[in-house]
Amino acid sequence: MKSSIPSNRSSNLLTMHFLNPSLSAETSRTIEDHARQFVDNAPCGYVITDPDGQMLVVNDTLLEWLGYEEEEFRGARRTFQDILNRGGAIYFDTHLAPLLGIQGSVREINLTLVRQDGGKLPVLLSATQHLAPDGRTRFNSIIVTNFTDRKKYERELLEARKRAENSDRAKTTFLSTISHEVLTPLNAIIGTADLLGVTELDANQRRLQSILAQSGNHLLSLFKNILVVAKSGLGELKVSHKPFSPRRLVHSIVDSFRFGGADETTAYHIEIDDRVPRGLVGDPTLFNQVLTNLIGNAAKFARGGKVRITVESLGENDHGHHIRFSVADDGIGIQPEHLEKLFEPFSQATQHIHQKYGGSGLGLSICQRILEYFDSEIQVESTPNEGSRFWFEVVLPEGEIPADTTQGIGELPIIGTGRVLIVEDNRTNSFLVARYFRRWKVGFDLAANGKEALHCLQQKDYDLILMDLKMPVMDGYTASKKIRQLPPPKSLTPIIAFSASARMVITEQMRDANIDDFTLKPFDPRQLHAIVRRYLIPSTMNFRELRSTLDNDPEELQAFSGILQKELTQAATDLDQAFAQDDVEQIGDLKHKLKTTLQLLEANEVKQNLQEIVDDLRAGRSADRTMKIEVQNRLQQLTRQLGRQQW
């Protein structure tokens, strides 16, 4: 049947307002005919039903979607529920119709219509109730939007998201493997250099050891930056702002070329303006990368010649000191027409240069990109057969001269207590840690994997476990979980992970394995010393507030400690659920319940983090996921510390 849409002069199923009262009857009818045609051919379905759902008007568009002819609907007394699938019909009667009666309208309800051939047609339904003057329902108008394409797009979007997530997981796994494979030998290089630093060396050997240590640490910094860029997928570098000595920076780079380069005939000259501050604030790792590249290029093209490195002050403004770094050589020079190509990735001035001097052509483009973060750029001037000069200018605040971090580890104090289980599959790393522990007079045993670690724990007790995470036979995560299943006190032994993660926090995977803490790989002996000392020599202030409250009574402390452990364990479980749902009310309640406990345990940082999370959620902001992990991790640490405590 054709849609019947009477005007306001008839039964008023569709009210049409004629704004010009002087229109003739013929013109009005023509307009009404056009309106009917518009509704019939509209890109959406249109239905009018009586209060019981019987269809009075159906437009051609909906009939076409359903595969019906007009005659099949005429006189059939069909209800709208008849063209819905079974679940949709039940929903219409029990939810939609009552809701329409209460609200007067509903918008974009997702339902499924059934075509004549039995096929499904996903639609979005919007309905409006039309009332008679006495308040009773006269009819309902329903607009039906074909949801097929949108469903298809949503399905394709979901599939694309799954592919992206799978790709991201694959990338994460790859980066994790690469991190482990690269950082393991790098750890050996840096560790060996540090150990050499505490041996008897003559002046020349000391200088070579310093170059080895500096180069190893520089390579480590660069690799971590690469990991950050790769993991972010955004191509964003992490720029730090810390004090550094420009003089020490330049001299250390030049020393690495003087004493570590294949060509020892190149002469290096350093000129540093007296007006350049002793200390600046910036990112020494990134400046090191830029200067190393520029000096390396100059040395390559000036073999047997001279390379001049100049650092000069161009004045001072409100933002800091205007510093220019320049590198000049007396090499082959560059033709003017080739200068523009220098900063294109994988590009060199000529093919001849690549064949004779090597290189990927990536260095200058990367350096140019690094300097963009400092609102700077590399500039160049060159004369063929006479040489080239590259320079860049930066504005940096003045800072204190930092301590020389390349000094040896001999000054670290003796720990002189405890026994540690070192779980590490790489023999070089085990050897290095063992050397440090002997120097610090810490007892230790070695295990090559998680299975061996569990065997060692069956034989004796340990004060601390250092656990590598990636090992054959049994990895560190699995081993840590199994250790936590052992009877106390073995299950309460602190576990510190060797992590190659670029993130400076305990990861969720570590937390799930009940790992107490971590130290980055390659490990800095100073950081390793600090974390081992913290766990082997507990602070005398430990649980001071709790001891004071209970008058340092061992029996009461032991009994109350058990109560606190149960409370913290339950709180961690409840917070896990609340964090997953961002339930701000439950998080707030738990914060209030934990207030006294956290005060007794002097864990104010947990209370502060919980307050920040609550504030963020109440302000409509997403809570910091890292902060949630830190809260959970700290609660677990407190629980285990209470269990280990000798009152």
C-alpha positions in Angstrom: 0.0 0.0 0.0 1.1 3.5 -0.6 1.8 5.6 2.4 -1.2 7.6 3.4 -0.3 11.0 4.9 -3.4 13.1 5.3 -2.9 16.8 5.8 -4.2 18.9 8.7 -7.5 19.1 6.9 -8.1 15.4 7.3 -7.2 12.9 10.0 -4.0 14.6 11.0 -1.6 11.6 10.9 0.9 14.1 9.6 0.4 17.8 10.4 1.4 20.2 7.6 1.6 23.9 8.4 0.8 26.1 5.4 2.5 29.4 6.1 0.8 31.3 3.3 -3.0 31.3 3.9 -3.6 32.6 0.4 -2.5 29.3 -1.3 -5.2 27.8 -3.5 -6.6 24.4 -2.7 -4.9 23.0 -5.9 -1.5 24.3 -4.8 -2.0 22.9 -1.3 -2.9 19.5 -2.7 0.2 19.6 -5.0 2.4 20.3 -2.0 0.8 17.5 0.0 1.5 15.1 -2.9 5.2 16.2 -2.9 5.3 15.6 0.8 3.9 12.1 0.4 6.5 11.4 -2.4 9.3 12.6 -0.1 8.2 10.3 2.7 7.8 7.4 0.4 11.3 7.8 -1.1 13.1 9.1 2.0 16.4 7.3 2.7 14.9 6.0 6.0 11.9 3.8 6.8 8.7 5.5 8.1 5.9 3.8 9.9 2.8 5.1 11.7 1.0 2.7 14.1 -2.0 2.8 16.3 -1.6 2.6 20.1 -1.5 -1.2 19.9 1.2 -1.3 17.3 -0.9 -2.0 14.3 0.8 -0.4 11.2 -1.4 2.2 9.5 1.2 3.7 7.2 4.4 2.2 5.8 6.6 4.0 3.2 8.1 2.5 0.1 11.7 2.6 1.4 10.9 0.2 4.3 8.9 -2.1 2.1 11.8 -2.3 -0.3 14.3 -3.1 2.6 12.0 -5.9 3.8 11.4 -7.3 0.3 7.6 -6.9 0.4 5.2 -5.6 -2.2 2.5 -3.1 -1.2 -0.3 -5.6 -1.8 1.2 -8.1 0.8 0.7 -5.5 3.5 -2.7 -4.1 2.4 -5.5 -5.3 4.7 -3.1 -7.7 6.6 -3.5 -5.9 9.9 0.2 -6.4 10.7 1.7 -5.0 13.8 5.2 -3.5 14.0 6.1 -6.4 16.3 5.4 -8.8 13.4 8.4 -7.5 11.5 10.8 -7.7 14.5 12.8 -10.8 15.4 11.6 -12.7 18.4 13.8 -10.9 21.0 13.0 -7.5 19.4 9.3 -8.2 19.6 9.5 -9.1 23.3 11.7 -6.0 24.0 9.2 -3.8 22.1 6.3 -5.0 24.3 8.0 -5.1 27.6 10.4 -2.1 27.4 10.1 0.2 24.4 6.3 0.6 24.4 6.1 1.4 28.1 9.1 3.7 27.8 7.4 5.5 24.9 4.3 6.0 27.0 6.3 7.5 29.8 8.7 9.7 27.9 6.7 10.4 24.8 9.7 9.5 22.6 12.7 7.2 22.3 15.8 7.7 20.2 18.1 5.3 18.3 17.1 1.9 19.8 19.1 -0.9 18.2 16.7 -3.6 16.9 16.6 -6.3 14.2 13.9 -6.5 11.6 13.1 -9.8 9.7 13.0 -9.6 5.9 10.4 -11.6 3.9 13.2 -14.1 3.0 14.1 -14.6 6.6 17.2 -12.4 6.5 18.1 -10.0 9.3 18.1 -6.3 8.9 19.8 -4.4 11.8 18.1 -1.0 12.3 18.1 2.0 14.6 14.6 2.9 15.7 13.3 6.3 16.9 9.7 6.7 17.8 7.4 9.6 18.9 4.0 9.4 20.6 1.2 11.7 19.3 -1.6 12.6 21.7 -5.2 13.5 21.2 -6.6 16.6 23.0 -7.9 14.4 25.7 -4.4 13.1 26.4 -4.9 9.6 25.0 -2.4 8.2 22.4 -3.7 8.9 18.9 -0.8 7.2 17.0 2.9 6.6 17.1 5.3 7.6 14.3 8.5 5.5 13.9 11.6 6.4 11.9 13.7 3.4 10.9 17.4 3.8 9.9 19.2 1.0 8.1 22.0 0.0 10.3 23.6 -2.5 7.9 26.4 -0.3 6.7 27.1 1.0 10.1 27.3 -2.5 11.5 29.7 -3.4 8.7 31.8 -0.4 9.5 31.8 -1.3 13.2 32.7 -4.9 12.4 35.6 -3.7 10.1 36.7 -1.2 12.7 36.7 -4.0 15.4 38.7 -6.3 13.1 41.1 -3.5 12.4 41.5 -2.8 16.1 42.2 -6.5 16.7 44.8 -6.5 14.0 46.4 -3.4 15.4 46.4 -4.9 18.9 47.9 -8.2 17.6 50.5 -6.1 15.7 51.2 -4.1 18.9 51.6 -7.3 20.9 54.0 -8.7 18.3 56.0 -5.4 18.4 56.1 -5.5 22.2 57.3 -9.1 22.2 59.9 -8.3 19.5 61.2 -5.2 21.4 61.3 -7.1 24.7 63.4 -9.8 23.0 65.7 -7.3 21.3 66.0 -5.4 24.6 67.1 -8.5 26.4 69.5 -9.5 23.6 71.2 -6.1 23.4 71.2 -5.1 27.0 72.8 -8.4 28.2 76.1 -7.9 26.5 75.9 -4.1 27.1 75.5 -4.9 30.8 78.8 -6.9 30.6 80.6 -4.0 28.9 79.5 -1.3 31.4 80.0 -3.6 34.4 83.5 -4.7 33.3 84.4 -1.0 32.7 83.2 -0.2 36.2 85.1 -3.1 37.8 88.3 -2.0 35.9 87.8 1.4 37.4 88.6 0.0 40.9 91.7 -1.8 39.9 95.3 -0.5 39.8 95.7 1.3 36.5 98.3 3.6 35.1 97.3 7.0 33.6 96.9 5.7 30.1 94.9 2.7 31.2 92.7 4.9 33.4 91.9 7.1 30.4 91.0 4.1 28.2 88.8 2.8 31.0 87.1 6.2 31.2 86.4 6.1 27.5 85.0 2.6 27.7 82.7 3.6 30.6 81.5 6.8 29.0 80.9 5.1 25.6 79.0 2.3 27.2 76.8 4.6 29.2 76.2 6.8 26.1 75.2 3.7 24.1 72.9 2.6 26.9 71.2 6.1 26.9 70.8 6.0 23.1 69.3 2.5 23.1 66.8 3.4 25.8 65.7 6.4 23.8 65.3 4.2 20.7 63.1 1.9 22.8 61.0 4.8 24.0 60.4 5.9 20.4 59.7 2.4 19.1 57.3 1.6 21.9 55.4 4.9 21.7 54.8 4.4 17.9 54.6 8.2 17.7 58.2 9.0 16.8 58.5 11.2 19.8 61.8 11.5 21.6 62.0 11.8 25.4 64.0 14.9 26.1 65.5 15.4 29.6 66.6 18.6 31.2 69.4 18.0 33.6 72.7 19.7 34.4 75.8 18.8 32.3 79.2 20.2 31.7 79.7 21.3 28.1 83.5 21.1 28.5 83.4 17.5 29.9 80.9 16.5 27.1 83.1 17.8 24.3 86.3 16.4 25.7 84.9 13.0 26.3 83.6 12.7 22.8 86.9 13.8 21.3 88.8 11.4 23.5 86.7 8.6 22.2 87.8 9.5 18.7 91.4 10.2 19.6 92.0 6.9 21.4 89.2 4.7 20.0 89.2 5.5 16.3 90.7 3.5 13.5 92.5 6.5 12.1 95.0 8.0 14.6 96.4 10.6 12.1 93.6 13.1 12.4 94.4 16.1 14.7 91.6 17.4 16.9 91.6 20.9 18.2 89.1 22.1 20.9 88.3 25.7 21.5 85.8 26.6 24.3 84.9 30.2 24.9 85.6 31.3 28.5 82.2 32.9 28.6 80.5 29.5 28.2 79.1 28.5 31.7 80.8 25.6 33.5 77.4 24.0 33.7 74.3 24.1 31.5 70.8 22.4 31.7 69.7 20.3 28.7 69.9 16.8 27.4 73.6 15.7 27.3 72.7 12.4 25.7 71.0 14.0 22.7 73.8 16.6 22.3 76.3 13.8 22.6 74.6 12.1 19.7 74.6 15.2 17.5 78.2 16.1 18.2 79.4 12.6 17.9 77.8 12.4 14.4 79.2 15.8 13.3 82.7 15.0 14.7 82.6 11.5 13.2 81.7 12.9 9.7 84.5 15.5 10.0 87.0 12.9 11.0 85.9 10.7 8.1 86.3 13.3 5.5 89.5 14.9 6.9 91.6 11.8 7.4 95.1 12.9 8.0 93.9 16.5 8.4 92.4 18.6 11.1 89.1 18.7 12.9 88.3 21.8 14.9 85.5 21.8 17.6 84.4 25.2 18.9 82.0 26.1 21.6 81.2 29.8 22.0 78.8 32.1 23.8 76.7 34.4 21.7 75.3 36.2 24.6 72.5 35.8 27.2 68.8 36.4 27.3 65.8 35.7 29.6 65.8 32.0 28.6 69.4 31.3 29.2 72.8 31.3 27.4 73.0 31.4 23.6 75.6 28.7 22.8 77.0 27.8 19.4 78.6 24.4 18.8 80.7 24.2 15.6 82.6 21.4 13.9 85.0 22.2 11.0 87.3 20.1 8.9 89.8 20.6 6.1 88.5 17.7 4.0 87.0 17.3 0.6 84.2 19.8 1.0 80.7 19.6 -0.6 79.5 20.9 -4.0 76.8 23.7 -3.5 74.2 21.6 -5.5 74.6 18.7 -3.0 74.1 20.7 0.2 70.3 20.4 0.2 70.4 16.6 0.0 72.5 16.3 3.2 69.6 16.2 5.6 67.4 13.8 3.6 67.2 10.3 5.2 69.4 7.7 3.5 70.9 10.3 1.3 74.6 11.3 0.8 76.1 14.0 -1.3 77.2 11.6 -4.0 77.3 7.8 -4.6 81.1 8.2 -4.7 81.1 9.3 -1.0 79.2 6.2 0.0 81.5 3.9 -1.9 84.7 5.5 -0.5 83.7 6.6 3.0 80.7 4.3 3.9 77.8 5.3 6.1 74.0 5.0 5.9 73.2 8.6 5.3 70.8 8.6 8.3 73.0 10.5 10.8 72.4 14.1 9.8 68.7 13.6 9.3 68.4 12.2 12.8 70.5 15.0 14.3 68.4 17.6 12.5 65.3 16.0 14.0 66.8 16.0 17.5 67.7 19.7 17.3 64.1 20.5 16.4 63.2 19.7 20.0 65.5 22.6 21.0 64.1 25.0 18.4 67.4 24.7 16.5 68.8 23.2 13.3 72.2 22.2 11.8 73.6 24.8 9.4 76.5 24.2 7.0 78.9 26.1 4.9 81.4 24.3 2.6 84.0 24.9 -0.1 85.0 22.0 -2.4 88.5 20.7 -1.7 88.9 23.1 1.2 86.6 21.7 3.9 83.2 22.1 5.6 81.8 23.7 8.8 78.7 22.5 10.5 77.1 24.2 13.5 74.0 24.6 15.6 72.9 27.1 18.2 70.8 26.4 21.3 69.6 28.5 24.2 70.1 26.7 27.5 69.8 27.8 31.2 72.9 27.8 33.4 73.1 24.9 35.8 75.4 23.5 38.5 78.4 21.4 37.4 77.3 17.8 37.8 79.4 15.3 39.6 81.6 13.1 37.3 79.5 10.0 37.0 82.4 8.1 35.3 84.3 7.7 38.6 84.8 4.2 40.0 82.7 2.2 42.4 85.4 1.8 45.0 83.7 4.5 47.2 80.5 2.4 47.8 80.4 1.3 51.4 80.6 -2.3 52.6 77.1 -3.8 53.2 78.6 -6.8 55.2 75.4 -8.7 55.9 72.8 -11.0 54.4 72.7 -13.8 51.8 71.3 -13.3 48.3 70.1 -15.7 45.7 71.2 -14.4 42.2 69.0 -16.0 39.5 70.5 -15.1 36.1 71.1 -17.3 33.0 73.9 -15.1 31.6 77.2 -16.1 33.0 78.8 -12.7 32.4 76.1 -10.9 34.3 76.3 -13.5 37.1 80.1 -13.0 37.3 79.7 -9.2 37.5 77.1 -9.3 40.2 79.2 -11.8 42.1 82.2 -9.5 41.9 80.2 -6.6 43.3 78.8 -8.7 46.1 82.3 -10.0 47.1 83.5 -6.4 47.2 80.4 -5.4 49.4 80.9 -8.5 51.5 77.4 -9.9 50.8 76.9 -13.7 50.7 75.3 -15.2 47.6 74.4 -18.3 45.7 73.9 -18.6 41.9 71.0 -20.1 40.0 70.8 -20.2 36.2 67.0 -20.3 35.9 63.8 -20.4 37.9 63.8 -24.1 38.4 67.3 -24.0 40.0 66.2 -21.1 42.2 63.3 -23.1 43.6 65.8 -26.0 44.3 68.1 -23.6 46.2 65.2 -22.3 48.2 64.4 -25.8 49.3 67.9 -26.2 50.7 68.3 -22.9 52.6 66.7 -19.5 53.4 67.7 -16.2 51.8 67.4 -12.6 52.8 66.9 -11.4 49.2 66.4 -12.8 45.6 67.7 -11.0 42.5 65.6 -12.4 39.7 66.2 -12.1 35.9 62.9 -12.1 34.1 63.8 -13.8 30.8 65.5 -17.2 31.3 65.3 -20.7 29.8 63.6 -23.6 31.5 61.6 -21.3 33.9 61.4 -17.6 33.6 61.5 -15.1 36.4 57.7 -14.4 36.4 56.8 -18.1 36.8 59.5 -18.6 39.4 58.4 -15.6 41.5 54.8 -16.9 41.5 56.0 -20.3 42.7 58.1 -18.8 45.4 55.1 -16.9 46.7 53.3 -20.3 47.0 56.0 -21.8 49.3 55.3 -21.8 53.1 56.6 -18.8 55.1 59.2 -17.5 55.6 60.4 -18.5 52.2 57.3 -17.1 50.5 58.0 -13.7 52.0 61.6 -13.4 50.7 61.9 -10.0 48.9 62.3 -10.4 45.1 64.0 -7.8 43.0 63.7 -8.2 39.3 66.4 -7.4 36.7 64.2 -5.4 34.2 65.1 -4.3 30.7 61.9 -2.3 30.5 62.2 1.3 29.3 59.4 2.2 31.8 60.7 3.3 35.2 57.8 1.6 37.1 56.9 -1.9 38.2 54.9 -3.3 35.4 51.5 -5.1 35.8 53.2 -8.4 35.0 55.7 -7.9 37.8 52.9 -7.0 40.2 51.0 -10.1 39.2 54.0 -12.2 40.1 54.3 -10.4 43.5 57.7 -9.0 42.7 58.8 -6.4 45.3 61.1 -4.1 43.4 63.2 -3.9 40.3 66.5 -2.5 39.0 67.1 -1.7 35.4 69.3 -3.7 33.1 72.1 -3.0 32.4 72.4 -2.3 36.1 74.3 0.7 37.5 76.4 -0.7 40.5 75.4 2.4 42.5 71.7 1.6 42.0 72.2 -2.1 42.7 74.1 -1.3 45.8 71.4 1.1 47.0 68.5 -1.3 46.5 70.4 -4.3 48.0 71.4 -2.3 51.0 67.8 -1.1 51.5 66.5 -4.7 51.7 69.4 -6.2 53.6 69.8 -3.4 56.1 66.3 -2.2 57.0 65.9 1.3 58.4 65.8 1.6 62.1 62.8 3.9 61.6 60.9 0.9 60.0 57.3 0.8 61.5 58.3 3.4 64.1 54.7 4.7 64.4 53.3 1.2 64.8 55.8 0.3 67.4 55.2 3.5 69.3 51.4 3.0 69.3 51.7 -0.5 70.8 54.5 0.4 73.2 56.9 -1.9 71.3 55.3 -4.9 72.8 56.4 -7.9 70.6 53.4 -10.1 71.3 50.9 -7.3 70.6 52.9 -6.2 67.5 52.9 -9.8 66.2 49.2 -10.2 66.7 48.2 -6.8 65.3 50.6 -7.4 62.3 48.5 -10.4 61.3 45.3 -8.2 61.4 47.0 -5.5 59.3 48.2 -8.1 56.7 44.6 -9.4 56.2 43.2 -5.8 56.0 45.8 -4.8 53.4 45.3 -8.0 51.4 41.5 -7.4 51.3 42.0 -3.7 50.4 44.3 -4.6 47.5 41.6 -7.0 46.2 38.8 -4.5 46.6 40.9 -1.7 45.0 41.7 -4.0 42.0 37.9 -4.2 41.3 37.3 -0.5 42.0 40.2 0.6 39.8 39.0 -1.6 36.9 35.6 0.1 37.0 36.9 3.6 38.0 34.4 3.4 40.8 35.2 6.7 42.5 32.8 6.1 45.5 34.3 2.7 46.3 37.9 4.1 45.9 37.0 7.0 48.2 35.5 4.6 50.8 38.6 2.4 50.8 40.8 5.4 51.1 38.9 6.4 54.2 39.0 2.9 55.7 42.8 2.6 55.1 43.5 6.1 56.6 44.5 4.9 60.1 46.4 1.8 58.8 48.4 3.8 56.3 49.2 6.4 59.0 50.4 3.6 61.4 52.6 2.2 58.6 53.9 5.6 57.6 52.7 5.0 54.0 51.5 8.5 53.3 52.3 8.2 49.6 49.6 5.6 49.2 47.0 7.9 50.8 48.2 10.8 48.5 48.0 8.6 45.4 44.5 7.4 46.3 43.4 11.0 46.9 44.8 12.1 43.5 43.0 9.2 41.8 39.7 10.2 43.5 40.2 13.9 42.6 40.9 13.0 38.9 37.8 10.8 38.6 35.5 13.3 40.3 36.8 16.0 37.9 35.9 13.8 34.9 39.6 13.0 34.1 40.9 9.5 33.6 43.0 8.3 36.5 46.7 7.6 36.0 47.2 3.9 35.4 50.8 4.0 36.6 49.6 5.5 39.9 47.0 2.7 40.3 49.8 0.1 39.8 52.0 1.9 42.3 49.2 1.8 44.9 48.6 -1.9 44.5 52.3 -2.7 44.5 52.9 -0.7 47.7 50.1 -2.4 49.5 51.5 -5.8 48.5 55.0 -4.7 49.6 53.7 -3.5 53.0 51.9 -6.9 53.5 55.1 -8.8 52.8 57.2 -6.5 54.9 54.8 -7.0 57.9 55.1 -10.8 57.4 58.9 -10.7 57.3 59.2 -8.4 60.3 60.8 -9.7 63.5 59.0 -7.9 66.3 
